[in-house]
Amino acid sequence: MKYPKVSIVMPVYNEQEKIENCLKSIREQDYPQDKIEIVFVDDDSTDNTLQIAKEFKIKKIRNGKHDYDIGKSLGIKASSGEYLMFLDADNVLTEKDWIKKMITPLLEDPTLVGSQPLWFRYNKKDKFFDRYCTMYGITDPLTIYFNNRSALMLWEKKWKNHLIKEERDYFTVEFDKRSLPTIGSVGFTIKKEFVLKTDYAPAFSHLDAMQDLVASGFNKFAMVKLDIIHLHSRSFKDFLFKLERNFGIFIRDYDKRRYKWDVPFARKIYATIAMLTFFVPMYHALRGFLKIRDLAWFAHPFLSFIVIVNYLKIYFLWKIGLK
């Protein structure tokens, strides 16, 4: 098969501990290396991130705005590939043919907008909260109960939401505005011409971009039977900080965001009750523990409770004008 050029857009800031493994996994792909462009958008890192990256033949772009979405927008503008892939420094490709498997569905079916890997790769040696996020396929437990996760739990084998058909290596799905999961990052691959149809500048929000495309009728995607390493949170403090930061950004930019987590009211009530009462999260924990004997599964009921209480508090303060 004649494979197209892929530009990997990677915004980074002070990632010296993670960046080598990420870039190495890209340069070890059996995809033609002259067809892989790494667009490295550095936000004025003060550690050795850039020095490490230069060994892997990158295309360096400066951000300097300390804004992740601006970094992605700059990377899109600087890219020269027919296809774009979005990776972070804490991602590692798990197979030598990873890029091939992500590109293939888009070549087989030109009506597909993009492709998303289905699982995170589990490693029992990872930090406790990294294992937790990996096993549940999340960075935020709310996505489980809003039913808009972009990845599966490790005990789940099939993508069921809005499924059109199952191929050997991927599921073809069709979403609408209210069923669109949080796809668009952590290895997401898309033809560049689709991204250019979105409001990608001066800042690129992958959630808004996918919402724009689906609203315009570009609503078919491939959920690929692949996993990816995603090292998200090394501690409880780190985990909670990232959730509160992201929720804060969502509130700050609410008026200009198109993806507003617009789920039915009944689903919001269900999610709140489920996360507050422990029963459904405990079911998920027990189900997962039977698959992989790791006590990190049982953090879920407690984290669900803590997260929803924090979200309700922040939401209430926002609505009364104190946030």
C-alpha positions as CSV (number, residue, x, y, z in Angstrom):
1,M,0.0,0.0,0.0
2,K,1.2,3.5,-0.8
3,Y,1.2,5.3,2.6
4,P,0.6,9.1,2.8
5,K,2.7,11.5,4.8
6,V,1.7,11.9,8.5
7,S,2.5,14.9,10.6
8,I,2.6,14.2,14.3
9,V,1.6,17.3,16.2
10,M,3.1,17.4,19.7
11,P,2.9,20.4,22.1
12,V,5.4,20.0,24.9
13,Y,6.7,21.8,28.0
14,N,9.4,20.4,30.3
15,E,8.9,16.8,29.4
16,Q,12.5,15.5,29.7
17,E,11.5,12.4,31.8
18,K,9.0,11.2,29.2
19,I,9.9,12.6,25.8
20,E,12.6,10.1,24.8
21,N,10.3,7.0,25.0
22,C,7.6,8.8,23.1
23,L,9.9,9.9,20.2
24,K,11.7,6.6,20.1
25,S,8.4,4.7,19.7
26,I,7.7,6.9,16.6
27,R,11.1,6.5,15.0
28,E,10.9,2.7,15.5
29,Q,7.8,2.4,13.4
30,D,7.9,0.3,10.3
31,Y,5.9,3.1,8.5
32,P,8.2,4.8,6.0
33,Q,10.2,7.3,8.1
34,D,10.4,9.8,5.3
35,K,6.6,9.9,5.5
36,I,6.6,10.8,9.3
37,E,7.0,14.4,10.3
38,I,7.2,15.2,14.0
39,V,6.0,18.8,14.5
40,F,7.5,19.6,18.0
41,V,5.8,22.6,19.5
42,D,7.9,23.7,22.4
43,D,6.5,26.1,24.9
44,D,9.9,27.5,26.1
45,S,10.9,24.4,28.1
46,T,13.5,25.1,30.7
47,D,14.8,21.5,31.1
48,N,16.5,19.2,28.5
49,T,13.3,18.4,26.5
50,L,14.5,20.2,23.4
51,Q,18.0,18.7,23.5
52,I,16.7,15.2,23.8
53,A,14.2,15.8,21.0
54,K,16.8,17.1,18.5
55,E,18.2,13.5,18.3
56,F,15.0,12.3,16.7
57,K,14.8,14.6,13.6
58,I,12.0,16.9,14.7
59,K,10.5,20.0,13.1
60,K,10.8,22.6,16.0
61,I,8.1,25.2,16.4
62,R,8.1,27.7,19.3
63,N,4.9,28.4,21.2
64,G,5.7,30.7,24.1
65,K,2.1,31.3,25.1
66,H,1.9,28.6,27.7
67,D,-1.4,27.4,26.2
68,Y,-1.7,23.8,25.0
69,D,-4.5,24.5,22.5
70,I,-2.5,27.4,20.9
71,G,0.5,25.0,20.6
72,K,-1.7,22.5,18.7
73,S,-2.9,25.2,16.4
74,L,0.7,26.3,15.6
75,G,1.6,22.7,15.0
76,I,-1.3,22.2,12.5
77,K,-0.2,25.4,10.6
78,A,3.4,24.2,10.4
79,S,2.5,20.6,9.3
80,S,3.0,19.4,5.8
81,G,1.5,16.0,6.0
82,E,-1.8,14.9,4.3
83,Y,-2.7,13.4,7.7
84,L,-2.4,14.7,11.2
85,M,-1.8,12.7,14.4
86,F,-2.0,14.2,17.9
87,L,0.3,12.9,20.5
88,D,1.5,14.1,23.9
89,A,4.9,13.5,25.5
90,D,3.3,11.0,27.9
91,N,2.1,8.8,25.0
92,V,4.1,5.8,23.7
93,L,3.2,3.8,20.6
94,T,2.9,0.1,21.6
95,E,3.5,-1.7,18.3
96,K,5.9,-1.3,15.4
97,D,2.9,-1.1,13.0
98,W,0.9,1.3,15.2
99,I,0.8,4.2,12.7
100,K,0.0,1.8,9.8
101,K,-3.0,0.5,11.7
102,M,-4.3,4.0,12.5
103,I,-4.0,5.1,8.9
104,T,-5.3,2.0,7.2
105,P,-9.1,2.5,8.1
106,L,-8.9,6.0,6.7
107,L,-7.5,4.8,3.4
108,E,-9.9,1.9,3.2
109,D,-13.0,4.1,3.8
110,P,-12.5,7.8,2.7
111,T,-15.8,8.7,4.4
112,L,-14.2,8.2,7.8
113,V,-13.1,11.4,9.5
114,G,-10.6,10.0,11.9
115,S,-9.3,7.1,13.9
116,Q,-8.9,6.7,17.6
117,P,-7.2,3.9,19.6
118,L,-9.4,1.9,21.9
119,W,-7.4,1.1,25.0
120,F,-4.6,2.3,27.2
121,R,-1.7,-0.1,27.7
122,Y,-1.5,-1.6,31.2
123,N,1.8,-2.0,33.1
124,K,1.7,-3.3,36.7
125,K,4.9,-1.4,37.3
126,D,3.3,2.0,36.6
127,K,2.3,4.4,39.4
128,F,-0.9,3.7,41.2
129,F,-3.0,6.5,39.5
130,D,-1.5,5.9,36.1
131,R,-2.7,2.3,36.4
132,Y,-6.1,3.5,37.6
133,C,-6.5,5.8,34.5
134,T,-5.2,3.0,32.2
135,M,-7.5,0.3,33.5
136,Y,-10.7,2.5,33.2
137,G,-9.6,4.1,29.9
138,I,-10.2,7.6,31.3
139,T,-8.6,10.8,32.6
140,D,-11.9,11.8,34.2
141,P,-14.4,9.3,35.8
142,L,-17.3,11.5,34.9
143,T,-16.9,10.4,31.3
144,I,-17.9,6.8,32.3
145,Y,-21.3,7.9,33.6
146,F,-21.9,10.6,30.9
147,N,-21.2,7.7,28.5
148,N,-18.8,9.8,26.4
149,R,-15.5,8.0,27.0
150,S,-13.1,7.8,24.1
151,A,-11.5,4.6,25.3
152,L,-12.7,1.3,26.8
153,M,-12.0,-0.3,30.2
154,L,-9.5,-3.1,30.0
155,W,-12.2,-5.8,30.5
156,E,-14.3,-4.4,27.6
157,K,-13.6,-5.9,24.2
158,K,-16.1,-4.3,21.8
159,W,-17.1,-0.7,21.1
160,K,-20.9,-0.7,21.2
161,N,-22.0,3.0,21.0
162,H,-23.5,4.0,17.6
163,L,-21.7,1.0,15.9
164,I,-22.2,0.6,12.2
165,K,-20.0,-2.4,11.6
166,E,-17.0,-4.3,12.9
167,E,-13.9,-4.9,10.8
168,R,-11.0,-7.1,11.7
169,D,-8.9,-4.2,13.1
170,Y,-11.4,-1.5,13.9
171,F,-15.1,-0.6,14.5
172,T,-16.8,1.9,12.2
173,V,-19.1,4.2,14.2
174,E,-21.3,7.2,13.5
175,F,-21.9,9.9,16.1
176,D,-24.2,12.8,16.5
177,K,-23.8,16.0,18.6
178,R,-25.2,14.4,21.8
179,S,-23.4,11.0,21.4
180,L,-19.9,12.4,20.5
181,P,-17.3,11.0,22.9
182,T,-14.2,12.9,23.9
183,I,-12.2,11.8,20.9
184,G,-9.5,13.8,19.2
185,S,-6.3,13.4,21.2
186,V,-4.0,10.7,22.5
187,G,-3.1,9.2,19.1
188,F,-6.1,10.5,17.2
189,T,-5.4,10.5,13.5
190,I,-7.3,12.6,10.9
191,K,-7.0,13.8,7.3
192,K,-5.7,17.4,7.5
193,E,-8.4,18.7,5.1
194,F,-11.0,17.9,7.8
195,V,-9.1,19.9,10.4
196,L,-8.9,22.8,8.1
197,K,-12.7,22.9,8.0
198,T,-12.8,23.7,11.7
199,D,-12.1,26.8,13.7
200,Y,-8.6,25.6,14.5
201,A,-6.8,28.9,14.9
202,P,-5.6,30.7,17.0
203,A,-6.3,27.8,19.4
204,F,-7.3,24.2,18.6
205,S,-9.6,22.4,21.0
206,H,-10.0,18.8,19.8
207,L,-13.4,18.6,21.4
208,D,-14.7,21.7,19.7
209,A,-13.2,20.6,16.4
210,M,-14.9,17.2,16.5
211,Q,-18.2,18.9,17.4
212,D,-17.8,21.2,14.4
213,L,-17.2,18.3,12.0
214,V,-20.1,16.2,13.3
215,A,-22.4,19.2,13.1
216,S,-21.4,19.6,9.5
217,G,-22.2,16.0,8.7
218,F,-18.7,14.5,8.9
219,N,-19.6,12.0,11.6
220,K,-18.1,8.6,10.8
221,F,-15.0,7.5,12.7
222,A,-12.9,4.3,13.2
223,M,-12.3,3.1,16.7
224,V,-9.2,1.0,16.2
225,K,-8.3,-2.2,18.1
226,L,-5.1,-0.8,19.4
227,D,-3.8,0.4,22.8
228,I,-1.4,3.2,23.6
229,I,0.6,4.1,26.6
230,H,-0.7,7.2,28.4
231,L,1.0,8.2,31.6
232,H,-1.5,10.6,33.1
233,S,-1.1,11.0,36.8
234,R,1.6,10.0,39.2
235,S,-0.2,10.9,42.4
236,F,-3.7,11.7,43.8
237,K,-2.7,15.4,43.9
238,D,-1.6,15.3,40.3
239,F,-4.8,13.6,39.3
240,L,-7.1,16.0,41.1
241,F,-5.1,19.0,40.0
242,K,-5.5,18.1,36.3
243,L,-9.3,17.6,36.6
244,E,-9.8,20.9,38.5
245,R,-7.6,22.7,36.0
246,N,-9.5,21.3,33.0
247,F,-12.9,22.1,34.6
248,G,-11.6,25.6,35.3
249,I,-10.6,26.1,31.7
250,F,-14.0,24.8,30.6
251,I,-15.7,27.3,32.7
252,R,-13.4,30.1,31.7
253,D,-14.0,29.4,28.0
254,Y,-17.6,28.3,28.2
255,D,-19.1,31.0,26.0
256,K,-16.8,30.2,23.1
257,R,-16.8,26.5,23.5
258,R,-19.0,24.4,21.1
259,Y,-18.5,21.1,22.9
260,K,-20.4,21.7,26.2
261,W,-20.7,18.1,27.5
262,D,-24.3,18.3,26.3
263,V,-25.8,15.1,27.6
264,P,-29.5,14.5,28.4
265,F,-30.6,15.8,31.8
266,A,-31.6,12.3,32.9
267,R,-28.0,11.2,32.2
268,K,-26.6,14.0,34.3
269,I,-28.9,12.9,37.2
270,Y,-27.8,9.3,36.8
271,A,-24.1,10.3,36.7
272,T,-24.4,12.3,39.9
273,I,-26.3,9.6,41.8
274,A,-24.0,6.9,40.5
275,M,-20.8,8.7,41.5
276,L,-22.2,9.8,44.9
277,T,-23.5,6.4,46.0
278,F,-20.5,4.1,45.3
279,F,-22.7,1.2,44.1
280,V,-22.2,1.5,40.3
281,P,-18.5,2.4,40.6
282,M,-17.9,-0.5,42.9
283,Y,-19.5,-2.8,40.3
284,H,-17.0,-1.6,37.8
285,A,-14.2,-2.0,40.2
286,L,-15.2,-5.6,41.0
287,R,-15.7,-6.4,37.3
288,G,-12.2,-5.1,36.5
289,F,-10.5,-6.8,39.4
290,L,-11.8,-10.2,38.2
291,K,-10.0,-9.4,34.9
292,I,-6.7,-8.0,36.3
293,R,-5.9,-8.4,40.0
294,D,-4.9,-4.9,40.8
295,L,-6.1,-2.9,43.8
296,A,-6.1,0.3,41.8
297,W,-9.5,-0.7,40.5
298,F,-10.9,0.0,44.0
299,A,-9.8,3.6,43.9
300,H,-12.7,4.2,41.6
301,P,-15.7,4.5,44.0
302,F,-13.8,6.9,46.2
303,L,-12.4,9.0,43.3
304,S,-15.8,9.1,41.7
305,F,-17.3,10.5,44.9
306,I,-14.5,13.1,45.4
307,V,-14.6,14.2,41.8
308,I,-18.4,14.7,41.6
309,V,-18.4,16.6,44.9
310,N,-15.6,18.9,43.6
311,Y,-17.4,19.4,40.3
312,L,-20.7,20.3,42.0
313,K,-18.9,22.7,44.3
314,I,-17.1,24.5,41.4
315,Y,-20.3,24.5,39.3
316,F,-22.3,26.0,42.2
317,L,-19.7,28.8,42.8
318,W,-19.7,29.5,39.0
319,K,-23.4,29.8,38.8
320,I,-23.6,32.3,41.7
321,G,-20.7,34.3,40.3
322,L,-18.0,33.4,42.7
323,K,-15.9,31.3,40.3
